[in-house]
Amino acid sequence: MTNVTDQDRVLIFDTTLRDGEQSPGATMTHDEKLEIAELLDEMGVDIIEAGFPIASEGDFKAVSEIALQSKNSRICGLARANFADIDRCWEAVKHAEKNRIHTFIGTSPLHRAIPNLTQDEMADKIHETVSHARNLCEDVQWSPMDATRTEWDYLCRVIEIAIKAGATTINIPDTVGYTAPMESADLIRKLIETVPGADEVIFATHCHNDLGMATANALAAVAGGARQIECTVNGLGERAGNTALEEVVMALRTRNDIMPWHTGVDTTKIMHISRRVATVSGFPVQFNKAIVGKNAFAHESGIHQDGMLKNRENFEIMRPEDIGLSGTSLPLGKHSGRAALRDKLETLGYEVGDNQLKDIFVRFKDLADRKKEVFDDDLIVLMSADDETNDHLQLVSMKVTCGTGGQAEATVELEVDGKDVIATEHGDGPVDATFRAIRAVHPNKAHLQLYQVHAVTEGTDAQATVSVRLGEDGMIATGQSANTDTVVASAKAYISALNRLIMRREKAGPGADAREISYKDLT
């Protein structure tokens, strides 16, 4: 059991693979669960709630394998208050080097009405099931579901019963996100002061985000004496989600002056696991999400950009490197000022005087009014607006075959610096085959960061606009094309982006570090 006398340590209990996966549509495959569990284990999460073993055979197998592969974290499974659930949970977690059974029952009047149990009947059930779990496992967590709407006297009574039955952690769930921070702190504090034996166990908090206060409630509970926070990566979970792992960890790290507690989580792994969870769950992270959102370390306002260029602490209370990012982003848009534009042009290799900057700034603002974001390659085109673009690659012809009979095949003919070159490739669909054929003609290391198709008119003959964003050695370039044939538009957009990458590379000059002439893309 964790040393409960260590008052400075807050345990991180991650339930991404259990509560997080309960988000409608967020189901993960077996291999994806193992991958996320491994990442959580590596980043130093104290307890991983790996699943609900009795829910399905697949969940049982996933929890069992996670228990076997874990190297650092304690592996926990969830079980309802009955012997069958608890036995199945133990079978799944027993092979972990450190294991835990987490059993729960709804104690509020609304939840007691579901099994139609009286207070006394439920109290007996809690004693029997927690005792049974403790006979199997030395580490037992018990949760009174909907605790924040349970009568005070009854909540104290059942918590005392669970402690006497052998529970080592008492988790207080705000199941419907109903409470507020002051209430959260007071509840934990009063329970620790009131319930006999409370000083012998760890109190935990599990907060939902229905009113947008999950993280605040969790941190308030810690102020009240809780020493375990239940959370999920990206705040994934039922309805509006849970306390977000990245938020509580970085809040404890950043505001150690008023919250003098610490965790063992390696924060530099936060961004990586955030992106993986977003990918495998199918739940993208909102742009303005705290800590891990695309815009969390991005500054577009001219005043903010100028302040950042002078001293990043003017507008950043934490370092992007602390969560695994390579740096701050200063995206250019209609709110950007001259200081940011000059800085960006300098990183692209353009030295401009004050008068020239004034002229460029006017044209930049005009462009920014028509675009949501101005990328590096837009500025290059802007700087060479009076010059003819020298496209190294031009599409001459293409032919694509696809259907149900096998892989798609694409034959692409490009003019490369005045010479026609043809290549044929197969792929997973017509666009993939086309891109492969283009790469065969012009080998490159560019990574496809974005591929979007938008229909600009209605009907089956709609004109499609395709956007492609490529990244190579720190450089970013976009290409766009419109055509009634989506595959042709895709090919032209891809080629356009490649041409801009070539232009960027030439601008960098021989031996230049491409990463020094491009801002860091946070997508």
C-alpha positions as CSV (number, residue, x, y, z in Angstrom):
1,M,0.0,0.0,0.0
2,T,1.2,3.6,-0.7
3,N,2.5,5.4,2.4
4,V,-0.4,7.5,3.4
5,T,1.7,9.7,5.7
6,D,3.4,11.2,2.6
7,Q,1.3,14.3,2.6
8,D,3.1,16.0,-0.3
9,R,2.5,13.2,-2.8
10,V,-0.7,13.0,-5.0
11,L,-1.3,9.7,-6.7
12,I,-2.5,9.8,-10.3
13,F,-5.2,7.2,-11.1
14,D,-5.8,7.1,-14.8
15,T,-9.1,5.7,-16.0
16,T,-8.8,6.5,-19.8
17,L,-9.1,2.8,-20.6
18,R,-12.2,2.4,-18.5
19,D,-14.2,5.6,-18.0
20,G,-12.6,7.3,-21.0
21,E,-13.5,4.4,-23.3
22,Q,-17.1,4.7,-22.1
23,S,-17.5,7.9,-24.2
24,P,-19.9,7.0,-27.0
25,G,-17.9,6.1,-30.0
26,A,-14.5,6.0,-28.2
27,T,-14.1,2.2,-28.1
28,M,-10.5,1.2,-28.6
29,T,-9.1,-2.0,-30.1
30,H,-7.2,-4.6,-28.0
31,D,-3.9,-3.5,-29.4
32,E,-4.7,0.2,-28.9
33,K,-5.5,-0.4,-25.3
34,L,-2.2,-2.1,-24.7
35,E,-0.4,0.7,-26.5
36,I,-2.0,3.4,-24.3
37,A,-1.5,1.4,-21.2
38,E,2.2,1.1,-22.0
39,L,2.5,4.9,-22.6
40,L,0.8,5.5,-19.2
41,D,3.1,3.1,-17.5
42,E,6.1,4.8,-19.0
43,M,5.0,8.3,-18.1
44,G,4.8,7.3,-14.4
45,V,1.0,7.1,-13.8
46,D,0.6,5.5,-10.3
47,I,-2.6,3.5,-11.0
48,I,-4.1,2.5,-14.4
49,E,-7.7,1.4,-14.3
50,A,-7.4,-0.9,-17.3
51,G,-11.0,-1.7,-17.8
52,F,-14.2,-3.4,-16.6
53,P,-13.2,-7.1,-16.8
54,I,-16.7,-8.6,-16.6
55,A,-18.1,-6.3,-19.2
56,S,-16.9,-8.5,-22.1
57,E,-14.4,-11.1,-23.0
58,G,-12.4,-8.5,-24.9
59,D,-12.2,-6.2,-21.9
60,F,-11.1,-9.2,-19.7
61,K,-8.3,-10.1,-22.1
62,A,-7.1,-6.5,-22.4
63,V,-6.9,-6.0,-18.6
64,S,-5.2,-9.4,-18.2
65,E,-2.5,-8.5,-20.8
66,I,-2.0,-5.0,-19.4
67,A,-1.5,-6.6,-16.0
68,L,1.2,-8.8,-17.4
69,Q,3.0,-6.1,-19.4
70,S,3.0,-3.3,-16.7
71,K,6.4,-2.4,-15.3
72,N,5.7,0.5,-13.0
73,S,2.0,1.2,-12.5
74,R,-0.5,-0.5,-10.3
75,I,-3.1,-2.2,-12.5
76,C,-6.7,-1.9,-11.4
77,G,-10.0,-3.3,-12.7
78,L,-13.5,-2.2,-12.0
79,A,-16.2,-4.4,-10.4
80,R,-19.8,-3.8,-9.3
81,A,-20.8,-4.8,-5.8
82,N,-21.3,-8.5,-6.4
83,F,-19.0,-11.6,-6.1
84,A,-19.1,-12.5,-9.8
85,D,-17.8,-9.1,-10.8
86,I,-15.1,-9.1,-8.1
87,D,-13.9,-12.6,-8.9
88,R,-13.7,-11.8,-12.6
89,C,-11.8,-8.6,-11.8
90,W,-9.3,-10.4,-9.6
91,E,-8.7,-13.0,-12.3
92,A,-7.8,-10.2,-14.7
93,V,-5.4,-8.2,-12.4
94,K,-3.9,-10.9,-10.2
95,H,-0.8,-11.4,-12.4
96,A,0.2,-7.7,-12.2
97,E,3.2,-7.0,-10.0
98,K,1.0,-4.4,-8.3
99,N,-2.7,-4.8,-8.5
100,R,-6.0,-3.4,-7.2
101,I,-9.7,-4.2,-7.2
102,H,-12.0,-1.2,-7.5
103,T,-15.6,-2.0,-6.5
104,F,-18.5,0.5,-6.3
105,I,-22.2,0.9,-5.6
106,G,-24.5,3.9,-6.0
107,T,-25.4,5.3,-2.6
108,S,-27.5,8.3,-3.3
109,P,-31.4,8.0,-3.0
110,L,-31.7,8.0,-6.8
111,H,-29.2,5.2,-7.1
112,R,-30.4,3.1,-4.2
113,A,-33.8,3.0,-5.9
114,I,-32.3,1.2,-8.9
115,P,-31.7,-2.1,-7.1
116,N,-34.5,-1.2,-4.7
117,L,-32.3,-1.6,-1.6
118,T,-32.9,0.0,1.8
119,Q,-30.1,1.8,3.5
120,D,-29.5,-1.2,5.8
121,E,-29.6,-3.7,2.9
122,M,-27.1,-1.7,1.0
123,A,-24.8,-1.3,4.0
124,D,-24.8,-5.1,4.4
125,K,-24.0,-5.5,0.7
126,I,-21.1,-3.1,0.9
127,H,-19.6,-5.0,3.9
128,E,-19.9,-8.3,2.2
129,T,-18.5,-7.3,-1.2
130,V,-15.6,-5.2,0.1
131,S,-14.6,-8.0,2.5
132,H,-14.7,-10.4,-0.4
133,A,-12.5,-8.2,-2.5
134,R,-10.0,-7.7,0.4
135,N,-9.8,-11.5,0.9
136,L,-8.5,-11.7,-2.7
137,C,-6.4,-8.6,-3.0
138,E,-4.5,-6.5,-0.5
139,D,-5.3,-3.2,-2.3
140,V,-9.0,-2.5,-2.5
141,Q,-10.6,0.7,-3.6
142,W,-14.3,1.4,-2.8
143,S,-16.5,4.1,-4.4
144,P,-19.9,5.3,-3.3
145,M,-21.2,6.3,-6.7
146,D,-23.0,9.7,-6.7
147,A,-21.4,10.5,-3.4
148,T,-22.0,14.2,-3.7
149,R,-25.7,13.7,-3.8
150,T,-25.8,11.1,-0.9
151,E,-27.1,12.0,2.5
152,W,-24.3,13.1,4.8
153,D,-25.0,10.7,7.6
154,Y,-25.4,7.8,5.3
155,L,-22.3,8.6,3.4
156,C,-20.2,8.6,6.6
157,R,-21.8,5.4,7.7
158,V,-21.1,3.4,4.5
159,I,-17.5,4.8,4.2
160,E,-16.8,3.6,7.8
161,I,-18.2,0.2,6.8
162,A,-16.0,0.0,3.7
163,I,-12.9,0.9,5.8
164,K,-13.7,-1.7,8.4
165,A,-14.2,-4.3,5.7
166,G,-10.7,-3.7,4.4
167,A,-10.8,-0.9,1.8
168,T,-7.5,0.9,1.5
169,T,-8.7,3.7,-0.8
170,I,-12.0,5.5,-0.5
171,N,-12.9,7.3,-3.7
172,I,-15.5,10.1,-3.6
173,P,-17.1,10.4,-7.1
174,D,-18.9,13.5,-8.3
175,T,-20.7,11.2,-10.7
176,V,-22.8,13.8,-12.4
177,G,-20.4,16.8,-12.2
178,Y,-22.8,18.5,-9.8
179,T,-20.5,19.9,-7.1
180,A,-18.5,23.1,-6.9
181,P,-14.9,23.5,-5.7
182,M,-15.6,24.8,-2.2
183,E,-18.1,22.0,-1.7
184,S,-15.5,19.5,-3.0
185,A,-12.9,20.6,-0.6
186,D,-15.3,20.8,2.4
187,L,-16.7,17.3,1.7
188,I,-13.3,15.6,1.7
189,R,-12.1,17.6,4.8
190,K,-15.3,16.8,6.8
191,L,-15.1,13.1,5.9
192,I,-11.5,12.8,7.0
193,E,-12.4,14.6,10.3
194,T,-15.6,12.7,10.9
195,V,-15.4,9.0,9.7
196,P,-13.6,6.6,12.1
197,G,-10.5,5.1,10.5
198,A,-10.3,7.8,7.8
199,D,-6.7,8.6,8.8
200,E,-5.7,5.0,7.8
201,V,-6.8,5.1,4.2
202,I,-6.2,7.3,1.1
203,F,-9.1,9.5,0.0
204,A,-9.5,9.9,-3.7
205,T,-11.6,12.2,-5.9
206,H,-13.3,11.4,-9.2
207,C,-14.9,14.4,-10.9
208,H,-17.0,14.7,-14.0
209,N,-17.1,17.8,-16.1
210,D,-20.8,18.4,-16.7
211,L,-20.5,22.0,-15.4
212,G,-17.0,22.5,-16.6
213,M,-15.5,22.3,-13.1
214,A,-13.9,18.8,-13.0
215,T,-10.3,19.9,-12.7
216,A,-11.1,22.7,-10.2
217,N,-13.1,20.3,-8.1
218,A,-10.3,17.7,-8.2
219,L,-7.7,20.2,-7.1
220,A,-10.0,21.5,-4.4
221,A,-10.5,18.0,-3.1
222,V,-6.7,17.7,-2.8
223,A,-6.7,20.9,-0.8
224,G,-9.3,19.2,1.4
225,G,-7.0,16.2,2.0
226,A,-7.5,13.8,-0.9
227,R,-4.3,12.3,-2.1
228,Q,-5.4,10.5,-5.2
229,I,-6.9,12.1,-8.4
230,E,-8.9,10.0,-10.9
231,C,-8.5,11.4,-14.3
232,T,-8.3,10.7,-18.0
233,V,-6.1,11.8,-20.9
234,N,-7.7,14.7,-22.7
235,G,-10.5,14.6,-20.1
236,L,-12.1,11.8,-22.1
237,G,-15.2,10.2,-20.5
238,E,-18.9,9.9,-20.0
239,R,-21.0,12.9,-21.2
240,A,-18.8,16.0,-20.8
241,G,-15.8,13.9,-19.7
242,N,-13.6,13.8,-16.6
243,T,-10.9,15.6,-14.9
244,A,-8.1,15.8,-17.4
245,L,-4.8,14.2,-16.5
246,E,-2.7,16.9,-18.2
247,E,-4.5,19.7,-16.5
248,V,-4.1,18.5,-12.9
249,V,-0.5,17.4,-13.4
250,M,0.5,20.7,-14.9
251,A,-1.5,22.8,-12.4
252,L,0.3,21.1,-9.6
253,R,3.6,21.7,-11.3
254,T,3.0,25.3,-12.3
255,R,1.3,26.5,-9.1
256,N,3.4,24.7,-6.5
257,D,3.5,27.9,-4.5
258,I,-0.2,27.5,-3.5
259,M,-0.5,23.8,-4.2
260,P,2.6,22.3,-2.6
261,W,2.0,18.7,-3.8
262,H,3.8,16.7,-6.5
263,T,3.2,13.7,-8.7
264,G,5.6,11.2,-10.3
265,V,4.3,11.8,-13.9
266,D,6.8,12.6,-16.6
267,T,5.2,15.7,-18.1
268,T,7.3,15.6,-21.2
269,K,5.3,12.7,-22.4
270,I,2.0,14.5,-22.1
271,M,1.6,15.8,-25.7
272,H,2.6,12.4,-27.2
273,I,0.0,10.4,-25.3
274,S,-2.6,13.1,-25.8
275,R,-2.3,12.8,-29.6
276,R,-2.3,9.0,-29.5
277,V,-5.5,8.9,-27.3
278,A,-7.1,11.4,-29.7
279,T,-6.2,9.2,-32.6
280,V,-7.2,5.8,-31.3
281,S,-10.4,7.1,-29.6
282,G,-11.5,9.2,-32.5
283,F,-12.1,12.2,-30.2
284,P,-10.0,15.1,-31.5
285,V,-8.7,17.6,-29.0
286,Q,-10.4,21.0,-29.3
287,F,-8.1,23.7,-30.4
288,N,-8.4,25.8,-27.3
289,K,-8.1,22.9,-24.8
290,A,-5.9,23.7,-21.9
291,I,-2.4,22.3,-22.0
292,V,-2.7,20.1,-25.1
293,G,-4.9,22.1,-27.5
294,K,-3.4,23.3,-30.8
295,N,-3.7,26.9,-29.6
296,A,-2.5,26.4,-26.0
297,F,1.0,27.7,-26.9
298,A,0.0,29.7,-30.0
299,H,-0.1,33.5,-30.1
300,E,-1.7,35.4,-33.0
301,S,-2.5,38.8,-31.4
302,G,0.1,41.4,-32.4
303,I,0.5,42.6,-28.9
304,H,1.0,39.1,-27.6
305,Q,3.4,38.2,-30.4
306,D,5.5,41.3,-29.7
307,G,5.5,40.4,-26.0
308,M,6.5,36.8,-26.7
309,L,9.4,37.9,-28.9
310,K,10.7,40.1,-26.1
311,N,10.1,37.6,-23.2
312,R,8.1,34.4,-23.5
313,E,7.1,34.7,-19.8
314,N,5.0,37.7,-20.8
315,F,2.2,35.4,-22.1
316,E,3.2,31.9,-21.1
317,I,3.0,30.5,-17.6
318,M,4.6,27.2,-18.5
319,R,7.1,26.0,-21.1
320,P,5.9,24.0,-24.1
321,E,9.0,21.9,-23.8
322,D,7.6,20.7,-20.4
323,I,4.9,18.8,-22.1
324,G,6.9,17.5,-25.0
325,L,6.5,20.3,-27.5
326,S,9.5,21.7,-29.4
327,G,8.5,25.3,-28.9
328,T,5.9,28.1,-29.1
329,S,4.0,28.9,-32.3
330,L,3.4,32.4,-33.5
331,P,0.8,31.7,-36.2
332,L,0.2,34.7,-38.5
333,G,-3.3,36.0,-39.0
334,K,-5.3,39.2,-39.2
335,H,-4.5,40.1,-35.6
336,S,-0.7,39.8,-36.1
337,G,1.5,42.8,-36.0
338,R,4.7,44.0,-37.7
339,A,7.0,42.6,-35.1
340,A,5.8,39.1,-35.7
341,L,5.8,39.5,-39.4
342,R,9.3,40.7,-39.4
343,D,10.4,37.9,-37.2
344,K,8.8,35.3,-39.4
345,L,10.3,36.8,-42.6
346,E,13.7,36.7,-40.9
347,T,13.4,33.0,-40.1
348,L,12.5,32.4,-43.7
349,G,15.7,34.2,-44.8
350,Y,14.3,37.6,-45.8
351,E,15.9,40.7,-44.5
352,V,13.6,43.7,-45.0
353,G,13.9,47.3,-44.2
354,D,11.3,49.5,-42.5
355,N,9.8,50.9,-45.7
356,Q,9.7,47.5,-47.4
357,L,8.1,46.0,-44.3
358,K,5.4,48.6,-44.4
359,D,4.5,47.6,-48.0
360,I,4.7,43.9,-47.3
361,F,2.6,44.4,-44.1
362,V,-0.3,46.0,-46.1
363,R,-0.3,43.0,-48.6
364,F,0.0,40.6,-45.7
365,K,-3.0,42.1,-43.9
366,D,-5.0,41.9,-47.1
367,L,-4.1,38.2,-47.4
368,A,-4.9,37.6,-43.7
369,D,-8.3,39.1,-44.1
370,R,-9.0,36.4,-46.7
371,K,-7.4,33.5,-44.9
372,K,-7.8,32.2,-41.3
373,E,-4.1,31.5,-41.0
374,V,-1.1,32.6,-43.1
375,F,1.5,29.8,-43.5
376,D,5.2,30.1,-44.3
377,D,4.7,29.3,-47.9
378,D,2.1,32.0,-48.3
379,L,4.7,34.5,-47.2
380,I,7.2,33.1,-49.7
381,V,4.7,33.6,-52.4
382,L,3.9,37.1,-51.0
383,M,7.6,38.0,-51.1
384,S,8.0,36.8,-54.6
385,A,4.6,38.2,-55.9
386,D,6.3,40.0,-58.8
387,D,8.2,36.9,-59.9
388,E,7.0,34.0,-62.0
389,T,6.8,30.8,-60.0
390,N,9.3,28.2,-61.3
391,D,7.5,24.9,-60.7
392,H,9.9,22.0,-60.8
393,L,7.1,19.5,-61.0
394,Q,4.1,19.7,-63.4
395,L,1.4,17.2,-64.0
396,V,1.3,16.1,-67.6
397,S,-1.2,13.2,-67.3
398,M,-2.5,10.6,-65.0
399,K,-4.6,7.4,-65.1
400,V,-6.1,5.7,-62.1
401,T,-7.9,2.3,-61.9
402,C,-9.7,1.2,-58.7
403,G,-12.6,-0.9,-57.6
404,T,-13.4,-4.1,-55.7
405,G,-11.1,-6.4,-57.6
406,G,-7.9,-5.4,-55.8
407,Q,-5.6,-2.5,-55.0
408,A,-6.0,0.8,-56.8
409,E,-3.3,1.5,-59.5
410,A,-2.2,4.9,-60.6
411,T,0.1,5.9,-63.5
412,V,1.3,9.5,-63.3
413,E,3.4,11.4,-65.8
414,L,5.2,14.5,-64.5
415,E,7.4,17.0,-66.2
416,V,10.4,17.3,-63.9
417,D,12.6,20.3,-64.7
418,G,11.6,20.0,-68.4
419,K,11.9,16.2,-68.6
420,D,8.9,13.8,-68.7
421,V,9.0,11.0,-66.1
422,I,6.3,8.2,-65.7
423,A,5.7,5.9,-62.7
424,T,3.0,3.4,-61.8
425,E,2.2,2.5,-58.2
426,H,-0.4,0.6,-56.3
427,G,-2.1,1.8,-53.1
428,D,-4.9,1.6,-50.6
429,G,-7.3,3.6,-52.7
430,P,-6.9,5.9,-55.7
431,V,-5.5,8.8,-53.8
432,D,-2.9,6.7,-51.9
433,A,-1.9,5.1,-55.2
434,T,-1.6,8.5,-56.9
435,F,0.6,10.0,-54.1
436,R,2.8,6.9,-54.2
437,A,3.3,7.3,-57.9
438,I,4.2,11.0,-57.5
439,R,6.8,10.0,-54.8
440,A,8.2,7.4,-57.2
441,V,8.7,10.1,-59.8
442,H,10.1,12.6,-57.3
443,P,11.4,10.7,-54.2
444,N,11.1,12.8,-51.0
445,K,10.8,12.5,-47.2
446,A,7.8,14.7,-46.9
447,H,5.2,13.6,-44.3
448,L,1.5,14.1,-45.2
449,Q,0.2,16.3,-42.3
450,L,-3.2,17.2,-43.7
451,Y,-5.4,16.0,-46.4
452,Q,-8.8,17.6,-46.8
453,V,-11.5,17.5,-49.4
454,H,-14.3,20.1,-49.6
455,A,-17.1,20.1,-52.2
456,V,-17.7,23.7,-53.3
457,T,-20.9,22.9,-55.3
458,E,-23.8,20.5,-54.9
459,G,-24.5,17.3,-56.8
460,T,-22.5,14.4,-58.1
461,D,-20.6,16.7,-60.5
462,A,-19.5,18.9,-57.6
463,Q,-16.1,20.6,-57.9
464,A,-13.9,19.4,-55.1
465,T,-11.3,21.6,-53.5
466,V,-8.4,19.6,-52.0
467,S,-5.9,20.9,-49.5
468,V,-2.6,19.1,-48.7
469,R,-0.1,20.0,-46.1
470,L,3.4,18.4,-46.2
471,G,6.1,18.6,-43.6
472,E,9.8,17.8,-44.3
473,D,12.8,18.4,-42.0
474,G,10.9,21.1,-40.0
475,M,9.5,22.8,-43.1
476,I,5.8,23.1,-43.8
477,A,4.2,23.7,-47.2
478,T,0.6,23.6,-48.3
479,G,-1.0,23.0,-51.7
480,Q,-4.5,23.4,-53.0
481,S,-6.3,22.6,-56.2
482,A,-9.9,22.3,-57.4
483,N,-11.3,19.9,-60.0
484,T,-14.5,18.0,-60.6
485,D,-12.3,14.9,-60.4
486,T,-11.3,14.6,-56.7
487,V,-8.2,12.4,-57.5
488,V,-6.9,14.9,-60.1
489,A,-7.4,17.7,-57.6
490,S,-5.6,15.6,-55.0
491,A,-2.6,15.0,-57.3
492,K,-2.3,18.7,-58.2
493,A,-2.6,19.8,-54.6
494,Y,0.1,17.3,-53.6
495,I,2.4,18.5,-56.4
496,S,1.8,22.1,-55.5
497,A,2.9,21.4,-51.9
498,L,6.0,19.6,-53.2
499,N,6.9,22.5,-55.4
500,R,6.7,24.9,-52.4
501,L,8.9,22.5,-50.3
502,I,11.5,22.6,-53.1
503,M,11.3,26.4,-53.2
504,R,11.7,26.5,-49.4
505,R,14.7,24.2,-49.6
506,E,16.4,26.4,-52.2
507,K,15.7,29.5,-50.1
508,A,17.4,27.8,-47.1
509,G,20.5,27.4,-49.1
510,P,23.1,24.7,-49.1
511,G,23.9,23.3,-45.6
512,A,21.2,25.3,-43.9
513,D,19.2,23.7,-41.1
514,A,15.6,23.7,-42.4
515,R,14.2,23.7,-38.9
516,E,15.7,27.2,-38.3
517,I,13.6,28.7,-41.1
518,S,10.2,27.4,-40.1
519,Y,7.9,27.9,-37.1
520,K,6.9,24.8,-35.2
521,D,3.6,23.3,-36.3
522,L,1.6,22.1,-33.3
523,T,-1.0,20.0,-35.1
